[in-house]
Protein backbone atom coordinates (compact mmCIF):
# COMPACT_ATOMS: atom_id res chain seq x y z
CA UNK A 1 0.00 0.00 0.00
CA UNK A 2 1.13 3.54 -0.70
CA UNK A 3 -0.18 6.89 0.44
CA UNK A 4 -1.39 9.22 -2.34
CA UNK A 5 -3.41 12.39 -1.87
CA UNK A 6 -3.77 11.62 1.83
CA UNK A 7 -5.33 8.19 1.19
CA UNK A 8 -3.94 4.70 1.28
CA UNK A 9 -3.99 3.13 -2.18
CA UNK A 10 -2.82 -0.15 -3.61
CA UNK A 11 0.49 0.17 -5.41
CA UNK A 12 0.36 0.34 -9.17
CA UNK A 13 2.41 -2.42 -10.72
CA UNK A 14 3.42 -2.23 -14.37
CA UNK A 15 2.54 -5.39 -16.27
CA UNK A 16 4.85 -6.81 -18.91
CA UNK A 17 3.66 -5.89 -22.41
CA UNK A 18 2.98 -9.54 -23.35
CA UNK A 19 0.50 -9.91 -20.48
CA UNK A 20 -1.27 -6.69 -21.47
CA UNK A 21 -1.62 -7.89 -25.07
CA UNK A 22 -2.94 -11.27 -23.91
CA UNK A 23 -5.52 -9.60 -21.70
CA UNK A 24 -6.70 -7.35 -24.55
CA UNK A 25 -6.88 -10.21 -27.03
CA UNK A 26 -9.05 -12.32 -24.74
CA UNK A 27 -11.82 -9.74 -24.36
CA UNK A 28 -15.11 -10.76 -25.93
CA UNK A 29 -15.15 -8.14 -28.69
CA UNK A 30 -11.72 -9.00 -29.98
CA UNK A 31 -12.28 -12.74 -29.65
CA UNK A 32 -15.56 -12.55 -31.57
CA UNK A 33 -14.01 -10.35 -34.27
CA UNK A 34 -11.24 -12.93 -34.77
CA UNK A 35 -13.78 -15.75 -34.89
CA UNK A 36 -15.97 -13.88 -37.41
CA UNK A 37 -13.73 -11.42 -39.27
CA UNK A 38 -15.07 -8.85 -41.69
CA UNK A 39 -14.23 -10.01 -45.22
CA UNK A 40 -11.51 -7.86 -46.77
CA UNK A 41 -12.43 -8.66 -50.35
CA UNK A 42 -11.76 -5.57 -52.48
CA UNK A 43 -14.78 -6.32 -54.67
CA UNK A 44 -17.23 -5.89 -51.77
CA UNK A 45 -18.78 -2.43 -51.59
CA UNK A 46 -19.72 -1.57 -48.01
CA UNK A 47 -21.92 1.54 -48.32
CA UNK A 48 -21.49 2.38 -44.66
CA UNK A 49 -17.67 2.42 -44.84
CA UNK A 50 -17.55 6.05 -46.00
CA UNK A 51 -20.66 7.28 -44.17
CA UNK A 52 -20.16 10.56 -42.29
CA UNK A 53 -22.42 9.78 -39.31
CA UNK A 54 -21.83 6.42 -37.57
CA UNK A 55 -24.57 7.29 -35.04
CA UNK A 56 -27.07 6.56 -37.80
CA UNK A 57 -26.47 2.85 -37.17
CA UNK A 58 -27.13 3.20 -33.42
CA UNK A 59 -30.61 4.75 -33.56
CA UNK A 60 -32.25 6.43 -30.58
CA UNK A 61 -35.67 6.93 -32.20
CA UNK A 62 -37.88 5.45 -34.89
CA UNK A 63 -37.01 8.16 -37.45
CA UNK A 64 -33.29 7.38 -37.24
CA UNK A 65 -34.06 3.66 -37.47
CA UNK A 66 -36.11 4.22 -40.64
CA UNK A 67 -33.27 6.29 -42.11
CA UNK A 68 -30.72 3.57 -41.31
CA UNK A 69 -32.94 0.88 -42.83
CA UNK A 70 -33.37 2.96 -45.99
CA UNK A 71 -29.62 3.52 -46.21
CA UNK A 72 -28.93 -0.22 -45.87
CA UNK A 73 -31.69 -1.07 -48.37
CA UNK A 74 -29.54 -0.24 -51.37
CA UNK A 75 -26.40 -2.00 -50.12
CA UNK A 76 -25.21 -5.05 -52.04
CA UNK A 77 -23.68 -6.70 -48.95
CA UNK A 78 -26.59 -6.24 -46.54
CA UNK A 79 -27.18 -9.99 -46.12
CA UNK A 80 -23.48 -10.54 -45.37
CA UNK A 81 -23.56 -7.59 -42.95
CA UNK A 82 -26.61 -8.99 -41.16
CA UNK A 83 -25.06 -12.44 -40.80
CA UNK A 84 -21.88 -10.89 -39.34
CA UNK A 85 -23.96 -8.88 -36.87
CA UNK A 86 -25.86 -11.96 -35.73
CA UNK A 87 -22.75 -14.15 -35.41
CA UNK A 88 -20.90 -11.45 -33.46
CA UNK A 89 -23.90 -10.70 -31.21
CA UNK A 90 -23.73 -7.02 -32.24
CA UNK A 91 -25.92 -4.07 -31.27
CA UNK A 92 -27.32 -1.48 -33.69
CA UNK A 93 -28.39 -1.65 -37.33
CA UNK A 94 -26.67 -4.40 -39.33
CA UNK A 95 -27.85 -5.13 -42.86
CA UNK A 96 -30.96 -3.01 -42.33
CA UNK A 97 -32.06 -4.93 -39.23
CA UNK A 98 -31.92 -3.57 -35.68
CA UNK A 99 -30.01 -6.00 -33.46
CA UNK A 100 -29.64 -6.19 -29.69
CA UNK A 101 -27.04 -8.72 -28.69
CA UNK A 102 -27.29 -10.37 -32.09
CA UNK A 103 -31.06 -10.78 -31.94
CA UNK A 104 -33.41 -8.88 -34.23
CA UNK A 105 -35.81 -6.42 -32.57
CA UNK A 106 -38.71 -4.53 -34.13
CA UNK A 107 -38.36 -1.09 -32.59
CA UNK A 108 -35.89 1.11 -30.76
CA UNK A 109 -35.95 0.85 -27.00
CA UNK A 110 -36.60 4.15 -25.33
CA UNK A 111 -33.77 5.46 -23.17
CA UNK A 112 -34.22 5.88 -19.45
CA UNK A 113 -36.80 4.66 -17.04
CA UNK A 114 -40.10 3.35 -18.42
CA UNK A 115 -43.16 5.54 -17.88
CA UNK A 116 -45.43 4.68 -14.98
CA UNK A 117 -48.65 2.90 -15.76
CA UNK A 118 -51.51 4.14 -13.61
CA UNK A 119 -53.53 1.29 -12.18
CA UNK A 120 -57.29 1.72 -12.42
N, C-alpha and C positions, 0 to 999 in steps of 0.2 A: 504494500500500500504506500502511496505517496500523498503528500499534502499539496493541493493546488487550489488557489482561490479560497483558502481558509477551510477547505473540505477535504476529507480523506477520500482518495480515489484509487481504484485499481491501477497498477502500472500498465502503461501501454507497451506492448512487446511487438517489435517488428517481426512479421512473418517472412520466411524465405519466399522469393518470387514464385518458385514452383508450387508451393502450397496455395498461394493466392490464385494462381491460374487454375489449379485443380478445383478450388472452391467455386470459382466463377463458372467453370465448364460443367459443373454438376448441378447448376440451378435448373429449374424446370424449363424455363424459356429457351435456354441454350440447348439443353438436351433434346427438346422437342424439335427445335429448328434443325439440329443435326440429323434427327431421325426422319424428318420430312422437309428436306431442303427445297427452297424455291428454285425451280428449273432456271438455268442460266443460258438457255437456248436463245441465240441472237435473233431467230426468226419470230419469237413470241413478242407480241406487242401489248404490253401492259399499259392500258390507258391511264391508270392511276399513278404510274411512275413519275410523270412530270406534272402532276396536279399541284396547284399552288396552295390549296387548303386541305391538309390532312385531317382536320377536324370534321370534314364532310363525312368521313367514314366512321366517325364515332358520334352519331346523332344524339341530340338532347331533346328533340321534339319531332313530331310527325312530318313537318314540312322538310326538315333536313333529311329525314329518312327517305322521303319521296324523291328528293333531289339526288341522293346517293344511289337509289335504285335506278333512277333514270340515267344517271351517268354510267353505271355498270351495265345497263341494258344494251349498249352498243359495243361492248367490249368482246373481242373474239376469244379471250381466255377466261371468261367468267365461270365456266364450269370447272376449269382447273383451279381457279382462285377459290371457289366455294369448297372444293374437295380438300385443298390445303388448309383452309380455315377450320373445317370440321376435324380433320386429322390432328391439327395442332391445338384444338380446343381454344380457338381464338375468340375475341370479343370484338364487336363492331360489325360493319358491313363488309362482307366477303362475297364476291360474285353476285352482288345484288340482293343478298339475303342477310338479315340482321341476325347475328349470332351472339349468344351469351354462353361462354364456356364450351363452344363448339356445338351448341344446340340451337336450332332455328327458333326464333320467337317472332310473333306477329307484329307487336308494337313496341315502341320505346317505353322503357320504364321511367316513370316520373322521379326526379331527384327529390331527396328529402323524405320527410316523414309522411306517411299516407294521411289523407284527410279523415277526420272523425266521421263516423256514421252515427247519426242520431237515432237511438232506439225509440220506437213508437210505443 
